[in-house]
Amino acid sequence: MNEKFFPYFLDCYSKRIVLKSCNKYGLSEIEALRRFLSSETYRMLCDPACAMWEISSDGVFDMWECEQITGDPRNSIYIRLD
């Protein structure tokens, strides 16, 4: 991925995840953003080695939900190996 594009990618995905969190769980934007930015899912999103731009924002949201429920974003159907 182009390094100049990476901040845009993070911003775009973060906004989508926050909006989905607000709509689905009734969280305020601040609370949704706080939860997402402090998540393992977000740390993975920030790591270019994870190549998360290959996963849709819906997939990243699923990873975040799995992390909230199970404690591990790797339980998401989007990245499980089973």
Buried (B, 14 or more C-beta within 10 A) or exposed (E): EEEEEEEEBBEEBBBBBBBBBBEEEEBEEEBBBEBBBEBBBBEBBBEEEEEBBEBEBEBBBBBBBBBBEEEEBBBBEBBEEE
